[in-house]
Amino acid sequence: MTSQPGFGDTLLGLAALIQRRHIQICAEHDLTPAQSQLLCTLREGPRRMADLAAILGMAKPALSQLVDRIETRGLVRRTASEPDRRVVTLEATPEGIKIGRAVYEDVDARLPDVLVALAPEDQQRFAELVSAIPHIRCPST
């Protein structure tokens, strides 16, 4: 661990800066960050609702409310399993895939701007260091 005093506070400030930028980008696509994260998670195909709740760290009722709002917009669709109607799968619609991809690309292009104060070589080093931290990418497993 770092022995630099105040480093935790600096990390919280960085997280807040990133969160504000993410909220702004999502708003430009008429999404909340939670909706954006859900579409990101569905990028690779349909998922069971129970699995999504675990991946996103959400209670099932909260996930159902999130899905209700985004399903109304036609960005996702639920399907019940034929053998067991209690098992519900969620998938992005073509429009959901399109918007999800646009948000993902926008985040990928614009979020690194928070590092503009760093020299290019420091930005590259920062990217390498952050990429080494496990479990910080868009949830997918």
Secondary structure, 3 states (H helix, E strand, C coil): CCCCCCHHHHHHHHHHHHHHHHHHHHHHCCCCHHHHHHHHHHHHCCEEHHHHHHHHCCCHHHHHHHHHHHHHCCCEEEEECCCCCCCEEEEECHHHHHHHHHHHHHHHHHHHHHHCCCCHHHHHHHHHHHHCCCCCCCCCC
